[in-house]
């Protein structure tokens, strides 16, 4: 999740913290590039003709508090061998080899959320966060080392084709997903409007796989939707936490207060997350000022609390929250903040369980890198990575319910919010 300036003035202290974080990673990237370049120059000079380094290039690498010697001459020896001996050496693209090397470095961390984006992928990612792109309309991630549907987006081709949160993707067309990185899998699934992709999936509770053919389309996702149920109960659906989410949510909050709504149902089912600062902004409208929204812990063990900053125009209205297996990241943060600060009832199914924060950093050549920079915990100190947030009231939404347009989870939310406004 990219940490960006809020659409309202965040104040000098918040700006300073955001700048410091950016500056820290600028320094890290600079040192990495400098070390890489130095290793290249020295490694090229010291590698002998028979492949044995005369004077190995070493850098100190702090991993698990141990100094580890890294020999960059080895890397450049393989680079030279590839150019010398590869059967189609004239077709080698040095830029692609470099990008592949960086992807491999991030893959070696074992963290599926730290990724490198080449210029095209960077552009695609930006379009996705703006809510306008071409593809099948599903957020993907890795769960138990298997490519998994985090959430199909509302009214997307993926949802209409029957893809559900929690579905395991075994094959993409004829390629086995286990042989691919997350980025490679996403690249294969993404495509031009009108083209199709065949996915082999296994749904939760099933033993046999099934094939799903999805025709790609132009995906336009509205961040926030509002409807009014009986007794002026406001139903808010947040589909993602993007650049425009806070602006849309604020306008909706004004409508809710002007209509004097007595209760709110906040639906974050199939919301795969997004920007952390937008989550804090929205929490600030629903939770009193000065309350912890989320706690972050960085790689030194240092913890930092992010607080609501006022404007809490909805904090006096009873609220219940809907989540499911497709609720991840930022949506889990908001659900946890409402539960811990306002004792909000959570309804549905256990959430996805993504308890880490990513930062998107621009790189030269219009590429970018997304790096996990912190773990996060709910205000009460619950770390939800892999285990998710369990609902207070568990309600199943079966395939039969879905096919017949029944929503027992929403029905239960309406039932409970009525008891809160008419105790």
LODOZA-284464 format. One record per residue (C-alpha): residue in one letter; x, y, z. Coordinates in steps of 0.001 Angstrom, whole numbers. Example, Ala and Ser with C-alpha at 12.3 -4.5 7.8 and 13.67 -1.06 7.14 Angstrom:
2
{atom "A",{12300,-4500,7800}}
{atom "S",{13670,-1060,7140}}
REM end
This chain:
423
{atom "X",{0,0,0}}
{atom "X",{1415,3250,-1074}}
{atom "X",{1611,5875,1608}}
{atom "X",{775,9191,-55}}
{atom "X",{-210,12649,1132}}
{atom "X",{-3879,12915,2036}}
{atom "X",{-6216,14997,-55}}
{atom "X",{-6548,17277,2953}}
{atom "X",{-3436,18912,4431}}
{atom "X",{-1759,16244,6601}}
{atom "X",{202,18828,8583}}
{atom "X",{3972,19270,8895}}
{atom "X",{4502,16341,11279}}
{atom "X",{2831,13816,8980}}
{atom "X",{4615,15251,5952}}
{atom "X",{7910,14910,7785}}
{atom "X",{7259,11231,8551}}
{atom "X",{6248,10483,4972}}
{atom "X",{9320,12320,3686}}
{atom "X",{11586,10435,6071}}
{atom "X",{10195,7112,4913}}
{atom "X",{10671,8050,1276}}
{atom "X",{14155,9381,1977}}
{atom "X",{15132,6210,3783}}
{atom "X",{14249,4061,789}}
{atom "X",{15898,6489,-1621}}
{atom "X",{19131,6020,312}}
{atom "X",{18706,2231,356}}
{atom "X",{18057,2109,-3392}}
{atom "X",{21016,4438,-4037}}
{atom "X",{23366,2296,-1961}}
{atom "X",{22112,-874,-3609}}
{atom "X",{22631,568,-7087}}
{atom "X",{26053,1940,-6117}}
{atom "X",{27132,-1415,-4666}}
{atom "X",{25765,-3194,-7726}}
{atom "X",{27638,-889,-10091}}
{atom "X",{30850,-1105,-8062}}
{atom "X",{30566,-4878,-7993}}
{atom "X",{30087,-4901,-11730}}
{atom "X",{33152,-2803,-12424}}
{atom "X",{35434,-4609,-10026}}
{atom "X",{33964,-8016,-10797}}
{atom "X",{34572,-7511,-14494}}
{atom "X",{38171,-6538,-13814}}
{atom "X",{38931,-9410,-11449}}
{atom "X",{37287,-12358,-13151}}
{atom "X",{39881,-14509,-14862}}
{atom "X",{39515,-15997,-18308}}
{atom "X",{38828,-19482,-16914}}
{atom "X",{36015,-18216,-14684}}
{atom "X",{37830,-18113,-11327}}
{atom "X",{37661,-14689,-9647}}
{atom "X",{41157,-13393,-8853}}
{atom "X",{39904,-11061,-6153}}
{atom "X",{36263,-11713,-5238}}
{atom "X",{34082,-8652,-4740}}
{atom "X",{32512,-8725,-1279}}
{atom "X",{29950,-6522,409}}
{atom "X",{28639,-6740,3941}}
{atom "X",{25019,-7747,4019}}
{atom "X",{23146,-7552,7324}}
{atom "X",{20878,-10561,7337}}
{atom "X",{19750,-11966,10675}}
{atom "X",{22508,-9916,12347}}
{atom "X",{25193,-11828,10464}}
{atom "X",{27771,-10480,8028}}
{atom "X",{27545,-12443,4818}}
{atom "X",{30045,-12101,1974}}
{atom "X",{28344,-11595,-1373}}
{atom "X",{30418,-12250,-4473}}
{atom "X",{29075,-10129,-7330}}
{atom "X",{31745,-11497,-9665}}
{atom "X",{29666,-14696,-9737}}
{atom "X",{26694,-12775,-11101}}
{atom "X",{28707,-11151,-13863}}
{atom "X",{30434,-14423,-14743}}
{atom "X",{27021,-15987,-15429}}
{atom "X",{26054,-12866,-17402}}
{atom "X",{29152,-13289,-19588}}
{atom "X",{28639,-17038,-19969}}
{atom "X",{25075,-16428,-21115}}
{atom "X",{26210,-13928,-23758}}
{atom "X",{29020,-16250,-24839}}
{atom "X",{27376,-19680,-24860}}
{atom "X",{23585,-19276,-25014}}
{atom "X",{22278,-20901,-28171}}
{atom "X",{20232,-17833,-29166}}
{atom "X",{22646,-15275,-27756}}
{atom "X",{21851,-12730,-30459}}
{atom "X",{18242,-12611,-29269}}
{atom "X",{19138,-11803,-25650}}
{atom "X",{17700,-8532,-24363}}
{atom "X",{19938,-7009,-21682}}
{atom "X",{17074,-4908,-20288}}
{atom "X",{14868,-7973,-19841}}
{atom "X",{17754,-9838,-18188}}
{atom "X",{18198,-6983,-15732}}
{atom "X",{14469,-6838,-14939}}
{atom "X",{14430,-10609,-14502}}
{atom "X",{17370,-10399,-12102}}
{atom "X",{15554,-7855,-9954}}
{atom "X",{12372,-9931,-9982}}
{atom "X",{14383,-12956,-8892}}
{atom "X",{15964,-10993,-6040}}
{atom "X",{12543,-9979,-4704}}
{atom "X",{11145,-13472,-5240}}
{atom "X",{13998,-14852,-3122}}
{atom "X",{12677,-12917,-102}}
{atom "X",{9766,-15339,41}}
{atom "X",{7391,-12376,383}}
{atom "X",{4665,-12469,-2296}}
{atom "X",{3875,-8797,-1704}}
{atom "X",{7327,-7403,-2571}}
{atom "X",{7365,-7004,-6350}}
{atom "X",{9198,-5262,-9164}}
{atom "X",{7175,-3550,-11898}}
{atom "X",{8697,-2827,-15293}}
{atom "X",{7423,334,-17076}}
{atom "X",{4371,-1421,-18549}}
{atom "X",{3483,-3102,-15260}}
{atom "X",{3926,208,-13429}}
{atom "X",{1465,1837,-15811}}
{atom "X",{-984,-1072,-15463}}
{atom "X",{-784,-900,-11672}}
{atom "X",{-1496,2837,-11698}}
{atom "X",{-4527,2280,-13946}}
{atom "X",{-5829,-427,-11617}}
{atom "X",{-5600,1897,-8623}}
{atom "X",{-7457,4556,-10620}}
{atom "X",{-10224,1995,-11173}}
{atom "X",{-10054,1860,-14964}}
{atom "X",{-8223,-996,-16699}}
{atom "X",{-8654,-4018,-18967}}
{atom "X",{-8675,-7571,-17656}}
{atom "X",{-10922,-9993,-15765}}
{atom "X",{-11392,-7831,-12650}}
{atom "X",{-9971,-9950,-9839}}
{atom "X",{-7386,-9265,-7163}}
{atom "X",{-4892,-12137,-6873}}
{atom "X",{-2462,-13134,-4143}}
{atom "X",{-660,-16115,-2681}}
{atom "X",{-2288,-18128,98}}
{atom "X",{-610,-21279,1431}}
{atom "X",{1862,-20947,-1479}}
{atom "X",{-947,-21257,-4051}}
{atom "X",{-2161,-18524,-6405}}
{atom "X",{-5492,-17483,-4922}}
{atom "X",{-8358,-15181,-5792}}
{atom "X",{-8425,-12576,-3022}}
{atom "X",{-11526,-10937,-4416}}
{atom "X",{-13426,-10719,-7706}}
{atom "X",{-14427,-7096,-8228}}
{atom "X",{-18097,-6168,-8197}}
{atom "X",{-19847,-6863,-11537}}
{atom "X",{-16526,-7848,-13128}}
{atom "X",{-16099,-10585,-15784}}
{atom "X",{-14434,-12714,-13090}}
{atom "X",{-17438,-12433,-10785}}
{atom "X",{-19934,-13028,-13603}}
{atom "X",{-18001,-16135,-14713}}
{atom "X",{-18354,-17610,-11229}}
{atom "X",{-14920,-16897,-9752}}
{atom "X",{-15133,-16553,-5950}}
{atom "X",{-12904,-15292,-3166}}
{atom "X",{-10678,-18141,-2017}}
{atom "X",{-10631,-20010,-5337}}
{atom "X",{-7224,-21589,-5976}}
{atom "X",{-5905,-21066,-9520}}
{atom "X",{-4039,-24201,-10627}}
{atom "X",{-3516,-23380,-14295}}
{atom "X",{-3697,-20329,-16532}}
{atom "X",{-4540,-21555,-20015}}
{atom "X",{-1982,-24382,-20295}}
{atom "X",{580,-23034,-17813}}
{atom "X",{817,-24354,-14263}}
{atom "X",{539,-21436,-11842}}
{atom "X",{2956,-22993,-9323}}
{atom "X",{5734,-22475,-11891}}
{atom "X",{4996,-18737,-12096}}
{atom "X",{5624,-15740,-9877}}
{atom "X",{2587,-13683,-8886}}
{atom "X",{3579,-10989,-11373}}
{atom "X",{3948,-13513,-14200}}
{atom "X",{537,-14979,-13382}}
{atom "X",{-1116,-11562,-13315}}
{atom "X",{516,-10679,-16633}}
{atom "X",{-918,-13839,-18236}}
{atom "X",{-4405,-13220,-16861}}
{atom "X",{-4484,-9535,-17726}}
{atom "X",{-5216,-8761,-21371}}
{atom "X",{-7108,-6770,-23947}}
{atom "X",{-10859,-6348,-23915}}
{atom "X",{-12628,-9075,-25906}}
{atom "X",{-9909,-11704,-25497}}
{atom "X",{-10377,-14689,-23197}}
{atom "X",{-8378,-16643,-20655}}
{atom "X",{-9043,-20141,-19333}}
{atom "X",{-8429,-20742,-15625}}
{atom "X",{-8383,-24088,-13879}}
{atom "X",{-9571,-23525,-10328}}
{atom "X",{-10420,-25421,-7164}}
{atom "X",{-13033,-23843,-4924}}
{atom "X",{-13051,-24048,-1145}}
{atom "X",{-14471,-27349,94}}
{atom "X",{-14174,-29052,-3289}}
{atom "X",{-11738,-31745,-4360}}
{atom "X",{-12147,-31574,-8122}}
{atom "X",{-10965,-28709,-10266}}
{atom "X",{-13093,-26922,-12834}}
{atom "X",{-12298,-24803,-15857}}
{atom "X",{-13552,-21235,-16087}}
{atom "X",{-13252,-19277,-19326}}
{atom "X",{-13425,-15531,-18790}}
{atom "X",{-13728,-12886,-21506}}
{atom "X",{-11689,-9835,-20571}}
{atom "X",{-13345,-6440,-20544}}
{atom "X",{-12764,-2833,-19583}}
{atom "X",{-13000,-2733,-15786}}
{atom "X",{-14370,410,-14168}}
{atom "X",{-14621,197,-10406}}
{atom "X",{-16390,2857,-8360}}
{atom "X",{-14685,3195,-4981}}
{atom "X",{-17758,3763,-2818}}
{atom "X",{-21488,3143,-3317}}
{atom "X",{-24429,4257,-1181}}
{atom "X",{-27957,2966,-783}}
{atom "X",{-30607,3622,1849}}
{atom "X",{-32483,690,3340}}
{atom "X",{-35621,766,5466}}
{atom "X",{-35706,3162,8427}}
{atom "X",{-33078,5339,6710}}
{atom "X",{-30339,2784,7370}}
{atom "X",{-27360,3735,5211}}
{atom "X",{-25725,901,3279}}
{atom "X",{-22156,1817,2243}}
{atom "X",{-20158,-471,-54}}
{atom "X",{-16411,250,-239}}
{atom "X",{-14913,-1661,-3169}}
{atom "X",{-11316,-461,-2826}}
{atom "X",{-9133,2130,-1113}}
{atom "X",{-7798,4195,-4015}}
{atom "X",{-6931,7831,-4715}}
{atom "X",{-10573,8884,-4996}}
{atom "X",{-11982,6789,-2137}}
{atom "X",{-11799,9360,651}}
{atom "X",{-13332,12102,-1508}}
{atom "X",{-16235,9813,-2466}}
{atom "X",{-16685,8560,1100}}
{atom "X",{-16712,12099,2516}}
{atom "X",{-19471,13139,102}}
{atom "X",{-21476,10064,1107}}
{atom "X",{-20935,10807,4803}}
{atom "X",{-22437,14255,4252}}
{atom "X",{-25519,12667,2623}}
{atom "X",{-25908,10299,5558}}
{atom "X",{-25809,13081,8129}}
{atom "X",{-28154,15312,6135}}
{atom "X",{-30731,12497,6009}}
{atom "X",{-30221,11862,9721}}
{atom "X",{-29576,8162,9191}}
{atom "X",{-29854,6183,12408}}
{atom "X",{-27607,3289,11434}}
{atom "X",{-24864,2278,8981}}
{atom "X",{-24011,-1021,7340}}
{atom "X",{-20413,-863,6083}}
{atom "X",{-19870,-3565,3461}}
{atom "X",{-16212,-4389,2713}}
{atom "X",{-16759,-7870,1303}}
{atom "X",{-14431,-8612,-1622}}
{atom "X",{-12477,-5419,-930}}
{atom "X",{-8810,-6337,-1543}}
{atom "X",{-7419,-3177,92}}
{atom "X",{-5421,-259,-1240}}
{atom "X",{-3763,2841,167}}
{atom "X",{-3156,2995,3915}}
{atom "X",{-3591,6766,4223}}
{atom "X",{-7078,6584,2688}}
{atom "X",{-7994,3989,5311}}
{atom "X",{-6873,6316,8109}}
{atom "X",{-8807,9197,6510}}
{atom "X",{-12031,7175,6387}}
{atom "X",{-11522,5860,9922}}
{atom "X",{-11211,9500,11021}}
{atom "X",{-14790,10098,9831}}
{atom "X",{-16150,7126,11775}}
{atom "X",{-14052,7032,14974}}
{atom "X",{-13474,9866,17487}}
{atom "X",{-10335,11950,17140}}
{atom "X",{-7099,10700,18701}}
{atom "X",{-7885,6961,18553}}
{atom "X",{-5439,4400,17140}}
{atom "X",{-6402,3119,13699}}
{atom "X",{-3481,760,13203}}
{atom "X",{-55,43,14675}}
{atom "X",{2954,-493,12408}}
{atom "X",{6144,-2359,13278}}
{atom "X",{9183,-1827,11048}}
{atom "X",{12260,-4002,10444}}
{atom "X",{13963,-2715,13610}}
{atom "X",{11023,-3634,15818}}
{atom "X",{10039,9,16250}}
{atom "X",{6289,521,16549}}
{atom "X",{4326,3528,15388}}
{atom "X",{637,4184,15953}}
{atom "X",{-1459,5942,13310}}
{atom "X",{-4292,7983,14823}}
{atom "X",{-7605,9389,13696}}
{atom "X",{-7219,13104,13039}}
{atom "X",{-10722,14484,13491}}
{atom "X",{-13783,15224,11392}}
{atom "X",{-15577,12246,12929}}
{atom "X",{-19055,13118,11648}}
{atom "X",{-20219,9469,11627}}
{atom "X",{-18785,8375,14981}}
{atom "X",{-22126,8803,16788}}
{atom "X",{-24110,6593,14394}}
{atom "X",{-24341,2829,15155}}
{atom "X",{-22506,715,12568}}
{atom "X",{-22079,-2941,11675}}
{atom "X",{-19425,-4277,9286}}
{atom "X",{-19621,-6975,6613}}
{atom "X",{-16463,-8895,5648}}
{atom "X",{-15635,-12143,3866}}
{atom "X",{-12682,-14137,2550}}
{atom "X",{-12065,-11418,-56}}
{atom "X",{-11650,-8645,2532}}
{atom "X",{-7941,-7949,2763}}
{atom "X",{-5340,-5447,3854}}
{atom "X",{-6841,-1942,4161}}
{atom "X",{-10368,-3311,4602}}
{atom "X",{-9104,-5505,7452}}
{atom "X",{-7428,-2471,9031}}
{atom "X",{-10680,-477,9001}}
{atom "X",{-12718,-3419,10285}}
{atom "X",{-10233,-3971,13126}}
{atom "X",{-10174,-266,14011}}
{atom "X",{-13979,-90,14222}}
{atom "X",{-14139,-3288,16273}}
{atom "X",{-11468,-2242,18768}}
{atom "X",{-12494,1416,19110}}
{atom "X",{-16274,1222,18821}}
{atom "X",{-17050,-2424,19645}}
{atom "X",{-18583,-2696,16186}}
{atom "X",{-20215,-6012,15336}}
{atom "X",{-18520,-7769,12416}}
{atom "X",{-20626,-10126,10299}}
{atom "X",{-19804,-12607,7527}}
{atom "X",{-16775,-14857,7083}}
{atom "X",{-13157,-14677,8237}}
{atom "X",{-11108,-12183,6219}}
{atom "X",{-8121,-12971,3990}}
{atom "X",{-5358,-12195,6489}}
{atom "X",{-2864,-9731,4988}}
{atom "X",{-1041,-8087,7866}}
{atom "X",{1745,-6233,6089}}
{atom "X",{2244,-2765,4620}}
{atom "X",{3831,-2152,1230}}
{atom "X",{5395,1010,-133}}
{atom "X",{5488,1762,-3862}}
{atom "X",{8755,3437,-4880}}
{atom "X",{9422,4927,-8312}}
{atom "X",{12655,3842,-10014}}
{atom "X",{14592,5127,-13043}}
{atom "X",{13196,4320,-16457}}
{atom "X",{9555,4513,-15293}}
{atom "X",{9822,1226,-13427}}
{atom "X",{8916,806,-9753}}
{atom "X",{9256,-1541,-6805}}
{atom "X",{6730,-2475,-4145}}
{atom "X",{8428,-3457,-881}}
{atom "X",{6944,-4731,2363}}
{atom "X",{8089,-2131,4883}}
{atom "X",{6127,-3023,7998}}
{atom "X",{3802,-5422,9761}}
{atom "X",{564,-4049,11093}}
{atom "X",{-1597,-4804,14090}}
{atom "X",{-5091,-3753,15132}}
{atom "X",{-5402,-1172,17926}}
{atom "X",{-5702,-4003,20474}}
{atom "X",{-2437,-5506,19216}}
{atom "X",{-3811,-8366,17095}}
{atom "X",{-1465,-9379,14269}}
{atom "X",{-3708,-10863,11598}}
{atom "X",{-1217,-12100,8977}}
{atom "X",{-2481,-15418,7586}}
{atom "X",{-5168,-15759,10307}}
{atom "X",{-7439,-12868,9309}}
{atom "X",{-10186,-11196,11313}}
{atom "X",{-12913,-13522,12563}}
{atom "X",{-16468,-12173,12477}}
{atom "X",{-18505,-11847,15657}}
{atom "X",{-21437,-13377,13782}}
{atom "X",{-20476,-15931,11142}}
{atom "X",{-22887,-16232,8234}}
{atom "X",{-22315,-18387,5157}}
{atom "X",{-23127,-17205,1642}}
{atom "X",{-23595,-20390,-359}}
{atom "X",{-23374,-20917,-4098}}
{atom "X",{-27142,-21479,-4119}}
{atom "X",{-27664,-18167,-2299}}
{atom "X",{-25521,-16391,-4853}}
{atom "X",{-27182,-17992,-7865}}
{atom "X",{-30625,-17082,-6525}}
{atom "X",{-29614,-13531,-5547}}
{atom "X",{-30060,-14127,-1824}}
{atom "X",{-27771,-12377,663}}
{atom "X",{-28144,-13854,4156}}
{atom "X",{-25072,-11914,5329}}
{atom "X",{-26690,-8579,4489}}
{atom "X",{-29974,-9803,5966}}
{atom "X",{-28199,-10533,9260}}
{atom "X",{-26512,-7112,9166}}
{atom "X",{-29923,-5438,8779}}
{atom "X",{-31294,-7487,11638}}
{atom "X",{-28443,-6558,13974}}
{atom "X",{-28313,-2837,13105}}
{atom "X",{-32052,-2604,13874}}
{atom "X",{-31407,-3928,17374}}
{atom "X",{-28731,-1272,17834}}
{atom "X",{-30979,1623,16815}}
{atom "X",{-34058,211,18591}}
{atom "X",{-32656,-1460,21723}}
REM end
